C-alpha cells in the first residue's frame, strides 16, 4: 500500500514539475501616429529589441520615412533614428522587403520614373550596432516607356538567410514572349549571378506565379497557366545563373494552389494546398473563394510529389477555401503546415442612410487548418483550427496567426476568442498561459487585449518572446517568459 501511495505522489510531482507556465509583462502604452502606421519588432534579445515603424506604402510621392527605436529589457524606449527611402526624381520608393540578418536590416524598395525611363530596386542597410544607415545601392534596373507597361519585381529570400533573389518580369509587349531578368545577391549585397531569359509564355501585364530561392542559390518560379480555368496547369522553372530547366509540376488530380519552399533536414521541399481539378476553381458569382482539396509535400531535389492528401471525412471542409500558407514549422521529422482562408474585398462606407464616396476595406481570415506530415510525405493528421472572422480597415493587423515551436510544443498565437490566445498542439505538456492584463483607459478597469499576431518574435537561446498587443487606440509591447 505504501509503495502505491509513493508511486501516486511521484507521478503527481512529475506532472506538476512538467507543467509549463508562460507569464507576460507589458510596457507602458503608446499610440500610433497614424492609422496606417505599421510596427514590427527586430533584433529580439534578453537585453531588449528594436522597433521599426512606417506608413504602409501610402500614396505619398515625395517622402517615405522609416523610424527605428531601441527598447531596453524593461521595454522602455531609448535611441531613435529615422531615414527616408530613396527617390528617383521626385518620386519616392515603395518598401518591398525588410530582411533581418545578424545585426542588420536590409531595406529593399522599388521605384520607377517615366521621364528617366527606369524601374529600379534599391537597397539601404541599417546597422543596429552603430545605429547608422548606408547609402543607397541600386541592385536591379530595367528600362520602361510608360507606367501602364512598367513590368514588376518579385523578391525571394533563402531559408538560411544567406542570399536573396530579385526577379524582374519585363514590361508587356504585344505579340511577344515573356522576358525575365534575375539577380541573386548575398547578404553583403555582392552580386552572385544574374541571368536573362525569354520564356515560352505570351507576354502579359501580370502573371500568376510564385518565386522562391533555394539555399543552393537556385531560383524557382511556380508558373500558373490559365489560373481560373479547369485546364489550369503549373510549370516549375529553375534558374541557376546559366541554364533554365522547366518541369511539369501539376498532373491529373493535383494542381498546386498556394505553396511555400521549406528546408527539411537539408532537403528543399515545396508544401501547401492543392485543387484536384474536379470542380470549378472559382465559383461563379460567389465570394466564397477558390476550392482547395487537400495538402501536399514535394521533393525539389528529385522533382517528386511524395505526399498528396485530400481532406478527411472528419473535417468540416466547406469553408477551407482560398487557403494561404500562414506558417510552416519543421522539427526533426515533423512538418507542421498552417493554412488559412484569406479574402479581400471593399465596399462604399455608409454614413447613416447615405452611401459615402469613401471605401471600407474588408479582410477575411479563416477558416484555418493545421497539417502534420513526416519528412517522407506521410500524413500524421489534420487538425481544424479557427473559424472565419472579418476585419475592417486598420483592424486587419489583429487578423491571422503566428506559430512557434516553444518548449517542444507548437504554440499558435491568435485572437481566436476575441482576445489574445496561445493554443498548444503536438508535444505540448500541461500549459498555463497567463495573458497580459492592461488598463485600456486612464480610469478604467483591467482587461485582456488583442495581439498583433505578425508581431510575435522569439529570442534565440532564451525562454523569451516579444509581441505587440492592442486595445482601442492604445498599444503595448509585451515580454513573455517561462
BELVENDA-V715381 format. One record per residue. RES is the residue in three letters. PHI is phi in whole degrees, -180 to 180 (999 if undefined). D_FIRST is the distance of its C-alpha to the first C-alpha in whole Angstrom. Layout:
((RES,PHI,D_FIRST) (RES,PHI,D_FIRST))
This chain:
((UNK,999,0) (UNK,-62,4) (UNK,-66,5) (UNK,-66,5) (UNK,-61,6) (UNK,-62,9) (UNK,-63,10) (UNK,-63,11) (UNK,-64,13) (UNK,-63,14) (UNK,-64,16) (UNK,-65,17) (UNK,-63,18) (UNK,-64,20) (UNK,-64,21) (UNK,-66,23) (UNK,-66,24) (UNK,-86,26) (UNK,-65,27) (UNK,-116,31) (UNK,-113,33) (UNK,-105,37) (UNK,-109,39) (UNK,-129,43) (UNK,-113,46) (UNK,-112,49) (UNK,-84,53) (UNK,-69,56) (UNK,-78,57) (UNK,-139,60) (UNK,-120,63) (UNK,-69,65) (UNK,-75,68) (UNK,-151,69) (UNK,-61,67) (UNK,-88,68) (UNK,-68,66) (UNK,-121,63) (UNK,-121,61) (UNK,-142,59) (UNK,-99,56) (UNK,-134,57) (UNK,51,56) (UNK,-67,53) (UNK,-149,51) (UNK,-67,49) (UNK,-105,52) (UNK,138,54) (UNK,-162,55) (UNK,-122,59) (UNK,-112,60) (UNK,-103,63) (UNK,-137,64) (UNK,-163,68) (UNK,-74,69) (UNK,-80,68) (UNK,47,71) (UNK,-73,74) (UNK,-80,77) (UNK,-126,79) (UNK,-85,81) (UNK,-107,82) (UNK,-162,79) (UNK,-133,75) (UNK,-101,73) (UNK,-107,70) (UNK,-120,68) (UNK,-119,65) (UNK,-129,63) (UNK,-91,61) (UNK,-125,58) (UNK,-87,56) (UNK,-66,52) (UNK,-94,52) (UNK,65,54) (UNK,-99,57) (UNK,-75,60) (UNK,-140,63) (UNK,-61,65) (UNK,-133,67) (UNK,-139,69) (UNK,-135,71) (UNK,-152,74) (UNK,-103,75) (UNK,-67,75) (UNK,-68,78) (UNK,-114,82) (UNK,-124,84) (UNK,67,87) (UNK,-98,86) (UNK,-93,83) (UNK,-82,80) (UNK,-72,77) (UNK,-101,74) (UNK,-70,71) (UNK,-109,69) (UNK,-157,66) (UNK,-123,64) (UNK,-106,63) (UNK,-96,60) (UNK,-146,60) (UNK,62,59) (UNK,-105,61) (UNK,-126,63) (UNK,-116,64) (UNK,-100,67) (UNK,-95,69) (UNK,-106,70) (UNK,-137,73) (UNK,-122,76) (UNK,-155,79) (UNK,-134,82) (UNK,-147,86) (UNK,-65,89) (UNK,-66,92) (UNK,-84,90) (UNK,57,89) (UNK,-134,86) (UNK,-133,82) (UNK,-117,80) (UNK,-113,76) (UNK,-108,76) (UNK,-133,73) (UNK,-127,72) (UNK,-116,70) (UNK,-98,68) (UNK,-101,66) (UNK,-71,63) (UNK,-69,64) (UNK,-101,68) (UNK,52,68) (UNK,-130,71) (UNK,-125,72) (UNK,-74,74) (UNK,-68,77) (UNK,-68,77) (UNK,-125,77) (UNK,-83,79) (UNK,-97,76) (UNK,-153,78) (UNK,-160,81) (UNK,-148,83) (UNK,-80,87) (UNK,-132,87) (UNK,-111,90) (UNK,-153,88) (UNK,-68,85) (UNK,-73,85) (UNK,-132,85) (UNK,-107,83) (UNK,66,80) (UNK,-159,76) (UNK,-113,74) (UNK,-128,70) (UNK,-126,68) (UNK,-132,65) (UNK,-120,62) (UNK,-69,61) (UNK,-65,57) (UNK,-86,57) (UNK,55,59) (UNK,-104,62) (UNK,-160,65) (UNK,-143,66) (UNK,-119,69) (UNK,-118,71) (UNK,-113,73) (UNK,-109,76) (UNK,-91,77) (UNK,-64,81) (UNK,-55,83) (UNK,-61,84) (UNK,-131,87) (UNK,-61,89) (UNK,61,89) (UNK,-130,87) (UNK,-95,84) (UNK,-64,81) (UNK,-122,81) (UNK,-130,78) (UNK,-127,78) (UNK,-132,75) (UNK,-126,74) (UNK,-120,71) (UNK,-120,70) (UNK,-86,68) (UNK,-78,66) (UNK,-98,69) (UNK,67,71) (UNK,-89,73) (UNK,-73,74) (UNK,-89,73) (UNK,-165,75) (UNK,-142,77) (UNK,-154,78) (UNK,-122,80) (UNK,-144,80) (UNK,-103,82) (UNK,-95,79) (UNK,-83,80) (UNK,-124,79) (UNK,-65,82) (UNK,-62,82) (UNK,-149,81) (UNK,-78,80) (UNK,-151,77) (UNK,-139,74) (UNK,-100,71) (UNK,-155,69) (UNK,-127,66) (UNK,-116,66) (UNK,-135,64) (UNK,-131,64) (UNK,-75,62) (UNK,-60,61) (UNK,-72,63) (UNK,102,66) (UNK,-77,67) (UNK,-94,67) (UNK,-114,66) (UNK,-123,68) (UNK,-89,67) (UNK,-100,70) (UNK,-100,70) (UNK,-111,73) (UNK,53,74) (UNK,-59,70) (UNK,-99,71) (UNK,-119,72) (UNK,-68,70) (UNK,-88,72) (UNK,-46,70) (UNK,-147,69) (UNK,-129,68) (UNK,-116,69) (UNK,-105,68) (UNK,-104,70) (UNK,-118,69) (UNK,-116,71) (UNK,-125,71) (UNK,99,74) (UNK,-130,77) (UNK,-123,76) (UNK,-122,75) (UNK,-114,72) (UNK,-115,72) (UNK,-121,69) (UNK,-72,68) (UNK,-89,65) (UNK,-83,65) (UNK,-158,65) (UNK,-56,65) (UNK,85,62) (UNK,-143,61) (UNK,-130,63) (UNK,-64,61) (UNK,-108,61) (UNK,-134,60) (UNK,-155,58) (UNK,-146,57) (UNK,-87,57) (UNK,-130,54) (UNK,-118,53) (UNK,-115,50) (UNK,51,50) (UNK,93,53) (UNK,-105,55) (UNK,-73,57) (UNK,-138,56) (UNK,-106,57) (UNK,-139,54) (UNK,166,55) (UNK,-126,56) (UNK,-132,58) (UNK,-116,60) (UNK,-89,61) (UNK,80,65) (UNK,-90,64) (UNK,-137,65) (UNK,-65,67) (UNK,-68,66) (UNK,-123,67) (UNK,-72,67) (UNK,-67,71) (UNK,54,71) (UNK,-136,68) (UNK,-106,66) (UNK,-72,62) (UNK,106,63) (UNK,-81,63) (UNK,-70,61) (UNK,-132,58) (UNK,-117,56) (UNK,164,53) (UNK,-124,52) (UNK,-143,54) (UNK,-138,53) (UNK,-131,56) (UNK,-84,57) (UNK,-72,60) (UNK,-61,60) (UNK,-104,61) (UNK,50,62) (UNK,-126,59) (UNK,-81,57) (UNK,-91,54) (UNK,-151,52) (UNK,-139,54) (UNK,-134,51) (UNK,-77,52) (UNK,-54,50) (UNK,-78,48) (UNK,-67,48) (UNK,-80,45) (UNK,-88,47) (UNK,-88,49) (UNK,-94,52) (UNK,-63,55) (UNK,-113,55) (UNK,-85,54) (UNK,-118,58) (UNK,43,60) (UNK,-72,57) (UNK,-104,57) (UNK,-78,55) (UNK,-88,53) (UNK,-151,51) (UNK,-132,50) (UNK,-115,47) (UNK,-117,46) (UNK,-137,43) (UNK,63,42) (UNK,-94,43) (UNK,-101,42) (UNK,-118,45) (UNK,-112,45) (UNK,-108,48) (UNK,-113,49) (UNK,-121,52) (UNK,-147,53) (UNK,-60,56) (UNK,-137,59) (UNK,-131,62) (UNK,-127,65) (UNK,-151,68) (UNK,-148,70) (UNK,-153,72) (UNK,-69,75) (UNK,-72,73) (UNK,-96,74) (UNK,-120,75) (UNK,67,75) (UNK,-95,77) (UNK,-103,79) (UNK,-95,78) (UNK,-82,78) (UNK,-84,80) (UNK,-84,77) (UNK,-106,74) (UNK,-103,70) (UNK,-104,68) (UNK,-114,65) (UNK,-125,62) (UNK,-105,59) (UNK,-119,56) (UNK,94,53) (UNK,-69,52) (UNK,-135,50) (UNK,-144,48) (UNK,-113,45) (UNK,-115,46) (UNK,-118,43) (UNK,-106,45) (UNK,-98,44) (UNK,-70,47) (UNK,-92,48) (UNK,95,49) (UNK,-71,46) (UNK,-82,45) (UNK,-104,41) (UNK,164,42) (UNK,-106,44) (UNK,-126,42) (UNK,-66,45) (UNK,-108,45) (UNK,-118,47) (UNK,-79,50) (UNK,-70,54) (UNK,-148,55) (UNK,-109,58) (UNK,-123,60) (UNK,-116,63) (UNK,53,65) (UNK,-65,64) (UNK,-68,60) (UNK,-59,60) (UNK,-65,58) (UNK,-89,55) (UNK,-86,55) (UNK,71,53) (UNK,-161,50) (UNK,-138,49) (UNK,-117,46) (UNK,-139,44) (UNK,-87,42) (UNK,-130,39) (UNK,51,36) (UNK,67,36) (UNK,-126,36) (UNK,-89,40) (UNK,-112,41) (UNK,-113,43) (UNK,-98,45) (UNK,-160,47) (UNK,-113,49) (UNK,-60,47) (UNK,-105,46) (UNK,67,49) (UNK,-159,48) (UNK,-57,46) (UNK,-136,43) (UNK,-117,41) (UNK,-95,40) (UNK,-116,37) (UNK,-140,37) (UNK,55,36) (UNK,76,33) (UNK,-77,33) (UNK,-82,29) (UNK,-59,29) (UNK,-125,32) (UNK,-120,33) (UNK,-105,37) (UNK,-84,39) (UNK,-64,42) (UNK,-66,45) (UNK,-122,46) (UNK,-128,50) (UNK,-107,53) (UNK,-71,55) (UNK,-128,58) (UNK,-57,59) (UNK,-122,58) (UNK,-98,56) (UNK,-98,52) (UNK,-73,49) (UNK,-152,49) (UNK,-99,47) (UNK,-85,50) (UNK,-96,51) (UNK,-100,51) (UNK,-93,53) (UNK,-56,51) (UNK,-79,54) (UNK,-90,54) (UNK,-68,50) (UNK,-138,50) (UNK,-88,47) (UNK,-96,48) (UNK,-61,47) (UNK,66,45) (UNK,-133,44) (UNK,-83,41) (UNK,-155,44) (UNK,-137,46) (UNK,-107,49) (UNK,-161,50) (UNK,-112,53) (UNK,-119,52) (UNK,-147,55) (UNK,-152,55) (UNK,63,59) (UNK,-94,61) (UNK,-108,59) (UNK,-131,57) (UNK,-136,54) (UNK,-87,53) (UNK,-136,49) (UNK,-124,47) (UNK,-101,43) (UNK,-133,41) (UNK,-154,37))
